[in-house]
Amino acid sequence: MDGNGRWATRRRLPRVAGHRAGVAAVRRLVEHAPDLGIRRLTLYAFSSDNWRRPASEVQSIFWLMRAYLRLETQRLRQRGARLHVIGRRDRLPKLLLKEIEQAELATAEGRRLHLRIAVDYSSRDAITRAAASVTTVCFEDPPPSIDLVRGMLMQGLTADSGEVDLLIRTGGEKRLSDFLLWESAYAELLFIDRMWPDFDATDLDAALGEFSSRQRRFGRIPAAASHSVASSTGGAQ
């Protein structure tokens, strides 16, 4: 969800106007995603590094989050969407935290789309906390496995997280910015120039089209190449 502030600046508007437009983009994507077969959608709304922004902008972002939750919770419920906020909660304003908890409870039965919104989120922080938990639990046991660390992550800040298939970053930047680093180990990455407020259903359709054209090997040799290698080996014998 990158580019809200720059979108507004280019239009000579206050940055908060870009964040408001970004909320509208969230609504569009949430309504369209299930029709494309998307069952889990994670949006990066506020990173732990975003606390470095001016206090007035941070307060505006949190106010917009509260407004979104108040206005959209019933709509999410009607559409069968389950909301889950990932990230730290101990630093969030109490009023925002209350809205989050109420929205999560109200949408808990949603099965059509799992909407995750990352707020005060840092992937490195989540991994560090999981590693600390693993060390505490397993300091006398064999070295921790990938599955164990994944389990610790799922119990903590990134609960109910799955592997990321496609990671889309808007705004023209080409970096991950501490977002779902563990879960994105084999994700397909797509960086687009369009600012988040302008991102719409057509862009999502195009992103999925690009995704479907890519060959995902997960470290393996493609089937055709594997057959070729096997045939060559057989001939050599």
C-alpha positions as CSV (number, residue, x, y, z in Angstrom):
1,M,0.0,0.0,0.0
2,D,2.8,2.4,-1.0
3,G,2.5,5.8,-2.5
4,N,-0.3,7.5,-0.6
5,G,1.7,10.5,0.5
6,R,3.3,11.0,-2.9
7,W,0.0,10.6,-4.6
8,A,-1.3,13.5,-2.6
9,T,1.8,15.7,-2.9
10,R,1.7,15.4,-6.7
11,R,-1.9,16.8,-6.6
12,R,-0.9,19.5,-4.1
13,L,-3.0,18.0,-1.5
14,P,-2.1,17.3,2.2
15,R,-0.7,13.8,2.7
16,V,-3.7,12.8,4.7
17,A,-5.8,13.1,1.5
18,G,-3.6,10.4,0.0
19,H,-4.3,8.1,3.0
20,R,-8.0,8.7,2.6
21,A,-7.8,7.8,-1.1
22,G,-5.8,4.7,0.0
23,V,-8.7,3.5,2.2
24,A,-10.9,3.7,-0.9
25,A,-8.4,1.5,-2.7
26,V,-8.6,-1.1,0.1
27,R,-12.3,-1.2,-0.3
28,R,-12.1,-1.9,-4.0
29,L,-9.6,-4.7,-3.6
30,V,-11.4,-6.4,-0.8
31,E,-14.6,-6.4,-2.8
32,H,-12.8,-7.8,-6.0
33,A,-10.3,-10.2,-4.6
34,P,-12.7,-13.1,-3.7
35,D,-14.1,-13.1,-7.2
36,L,-10.6,-13.9,-8.5
37,G,-10.2,-16.8,-6.1
38,I,-8.0,-15.0,-3.6
39,R,-8.6,-16.4,-0.2
40,R,-5.9,-14.5,1.8
41,L,-5.0,-10.9,1.3
42,T,-2.5,-9.1,3.5
43,L,-2.1,-5.3,3.3
44,Y,0.8,-3.4,4.8
45,A,-0.9,-0.4,6.4
46,F,1.7,0.8,9.0
47,S,5.2,-0.5,9.5
48,S,7.1,-0.2,12.8
49,D,9.4,2.2,11.0
50,N,6.5,4.5,10.3
51,W,6.6,5.8,13.9
52,R,9.4,8.0,12.6
53,R,6.9,10.1,10.6
54,P,5.5,13.3,12.0
55,A,3.2,12.7,14.9
56,S,0.4,14.5,13.1
57,E,0.5,12.1,10.2
58,V,0.7,9.1,12.4
59,Q,-2.4,10.3,14.3
60,S,-4.2,10.9,11.0
61,I,-3.4,7.3,9.9
62,F,-4.7,5.8,13.1
63,W,-7.8,8.0,12.9
64,L,-8.5,6.7,9.4
65,M,-8.0,3.1,10.5
66,R,-10.6,3.6,13.2
67,A,-13.0,5.1,10.7
68,Y,-12.4,2.3,8.3
69,L,-13.1,-0.3,10.9
70,R,-16.3,1.4,12.1
71,L,-17.6,1.9,8.6
72,E,-16.5,-1.4,7.0
73,T,-16.8,-4.1,9.6
74,Q,-20.5,-4.8,8.8
75,R,-19.7,-4.8,5.0
76,L,-16.8,-7.2,5.6
77,R,-19.1,-9.5,7.6
78,Q,-21.8,-9.5,4.9
79,R,-19.1,-10.4,2.3
80,G,-17.8,-13.3,4.3
81,A,-14.5,-11.6,5.0
82,R,-12.6,-12.3,8.2
83,L,-10.4,-9.5,9.5
84,H,-7.2,-10.0,11.4
85,V,-4.7,-7.4,12.3
86,I,-1.1,-8.5,12.6
87,G,1.8,-6.6,14.3
88,R,2.4,-5.2,17.7
89,R,-0.6,-4.1,19.7
90,D,1.1,-2.8,22.8
91,R,1.9,0.6,21.2
92,L,-1.4,1.3,19.5
93,P,-3.8,3.9,20.8
94,K,-6.4,2.3,23.1
95,L,-9.4,3.5,21.0
96,L,-7.9,1.9,17.8
97,L,-7.1,-1.3,19.7
98,K,-10.7,-1.5,20.8
99,E,-12.0,-1.0,17.3
100,I,-9.6,-3.8,16.0
101,E,-10.8,-6.2,18.7
102,Q,-14.5,-5.5,18.0
103,A,-14.0,-5.9,14.2
104,E,-12.0,-9.2,14.6
105,L,-14.8,-10.6,16.8
106,A,-17.6,-9.5,14.5
107,T,-16.0,-11.0,11.4
108,A,-14.6,-14.2,13.0
109,E,-16.9,-16.5,11.1
110,G,-15.9,-15.1,7.6
111,R,-14.7,-17.8,5.3
112,R,-14.7,-16.2,1.8
113,L,-11.7,-14.0,2.4
114,H,-9.1,-13.7,5.1
115,L,-8.1,-10.1,5.2
116,R,-5.0,-9.3,7.2
117,I,-3.9,-5.8,7.9
118,A,-0.4,-5.2,9.1
119,V,-0.2,-2.4,11.7
120,D,2.9,-1.6,13.7
121,Y,4.4,-4.6,11.9
122,S,8.1,-5.5,11.4
123,S,9.0,-8.9,10.0
124,R,12.4,-8.8,11.6
125,D,10.8,-8.1,14.9
126,A,8.4,-11.0,14.5
127,I,11.2,-13.4,13.6
128,T,13.4,-12.2,16.5
129,R,10.6,-12.8,18.9
130,A,9.9,-16.2,17.5
131,A,13.6,-17.1,17.7
132,A,13.7,-16.0,21.3
133,S,10.7,-18.2,22.0
134,V,12.4,-21.2,20.3
135,T,15.6,-20.6,22.3
136,T,13.6,-20.6,25.6
137,V,11.7,-23.7,24.7
138,C,14.5,-25.7,23.1
139,F,17.8,-24.7,24.6
140,E,18.4,-28.3,25.7
141,D,16.9,-30.0,22.7
142,P,18.2,-30.6,19.2
143,P,18.6,-27.4,17.0
144,P,15.2,-25.9,16.1
145,S,13.7,-26.9,12.8
146,I,12.1,-24.6,10.2
147,D,8.7,-26.0,11.1
148,L,9.3,-25.1,14.8
149,V,10.2,-21.5,14.0
150,R,7.2,-21.3,11.6
151,G,5.0,-22.5,14.4
152,M,6.4,-19.9,16.8
153,L,5.7,-17.2,14.2
154,M,2.1,-18.5,13.7
155,Q,1.5,-18.3,17.5
156,G,2.8,-14.8,17.7
157,L,2.6,-11.6,15.6
158,T,1.9,-13.3,12.3
159,A,-0.8,-15.8,13.5
160,D,-2.6,-17.8,10.9
161,S,0.0,-16.9,8.3
162,G,0.6,-18.9,5.2
163,E,3.3,-18.8,2.5
164,V,3.0,-15.8,0.3
165,D,2.3,-16.6,-3.4
166,L,2.4,-13.1,-4.8
167,L,3.8,-9.9,-3.2
168,I,2.8,-6.7,-5.0
169,R,4.4,-3.4,-4.1
170,T,2.9,-0.2,-5.5
171,G,4.6,3.2,-5.8
172,G,7.6,2.3,-7.9
173,E,9.9,1.2,-5.0
174,K,11.7,-2.1,-5.4
175,R,12.3,-3.4,-1.9
176,L,10.4,-5.5,0.7
177,S,10.7,-3.0,3.5
178,D,10.6,-5.6,6.3
179,F,7.3,-7.1,5.1
180,L,6.6,-10.8,5.6
181,L,10.2,-11.8,5.0
182,W,9.8,-15.4,6.3
183,E,6.5,-16.0,4.5
184,S,7.8,-14.6,1.2
185,A,10.8,-16.9,0.8
186,Y,9.4,-18.2,-2.5
187,A,6.9,-15.5,-3.3
188,E,6.7,-14.0,-6.7
189,L,7.6,-10.3,-6.5
190,L,5.8,-7.7,-8.6
191,F,6.8,-4.0,-8.4
192,I,4.6,-1.5,-10.2
193,D,4.8,2.3,-10.6
194,R,1.1,3.0,-9.9
195,M,0.5,4.6,-6.5
196,W,-1.7,2.7,-4.1
197,P,-4.7,5.1,-4.3
198,D,-4.9,4.5,-8.0
199,F,-4.6,0.7,-7.7
200,D,-7.8,-0.9,-8.8
201,A,-9.5,-4.2,-9.9
202,T,-7.9,-3.9,-13.4
203,D,-4.4,-3.7,-11.8
204,L,-5.1,-6.7,-9.6
205,D,-6.4,-8.7,-12.7
206,A,-3.1,-7.8,-14.5
207,A,-1.0,-8.8,-11.5
208,L,-2.6,-12.2,-11.3
209,G,-2.2,-12.6,-15.1
210,E,1.6,-11.9,-14.7
211,F,1.7,-14.3,-11.7
212,S,0.1,-17.1,-13.7
213,S,2.7,-16.7,-16.5
214,R,5.6,-17.3,-14.2
215,Q,7.1,-20.7,-13.5
216,R,7.4,-21.5,-9.8
217,R,10.1,-24.2,-9.2
218,F,10.7,-23.9,-5.5
219,G,14.3,-25.1,-6.1
220,R,13.3,-28.0,-8.3
221,I,14.0,-28.6,-12.0
222,P,11.0,-28.0,-14.2
223,A,9.2,-31.2,-15.3
224,A,10.3,-31.0,-19.0
225,A,13.9,-30.3,-18.0
226,S,13.9,-33.0,-15.4
227,H,12.7,-35.5,-18.1
228,S,15.5,-34.3,-20.4
229,V,18.1,-34.8,-17.7
230,A,16.8,-38.2,-16.9
231,S,16.9,-39.2,-20.6
232,S,20.4,-37.9,-21.0
233,T,21.6,-39.8,-18.0
234,G,19.9,-43.0,-19.2
235,G,21.7,-42.7,-22.5
236,A,25.1,-42.3,-20.9
237,Q,24.6,-45.5,-19.0
